[in-house]
């Protein structure tokens, strides 16, 4: 099992939306992915409950059976579309991949 964890810090405003609006928009797009990518074992998106200057705004935890499935996800057109949008509205991004 492979857990792919991503955390983002978003701009106050970008692409005509507030930080909260962009978070909600991205959350919705991410939560739609398992319907088009059956190799996703689980997907959870959450907003930071206790925001602060050192914290991220949102986190994604997604599980795959293998690195090959992670690679399929990374190259999938729906993921690429989300990633392109996120790159326009984020200030920072952190990623970790954990084998279990």
Protein Blocks (a to p, Z undefined) as FASTA:
>chain_A
ZZddddddddfbgghiafklmmmmmmmmmmmmmmmmmkbmbdcddddfbgcfkbcfbdcd
dddfbfklmmmmmmpmklmmmmmmmmmmpfbdcdddddZZ
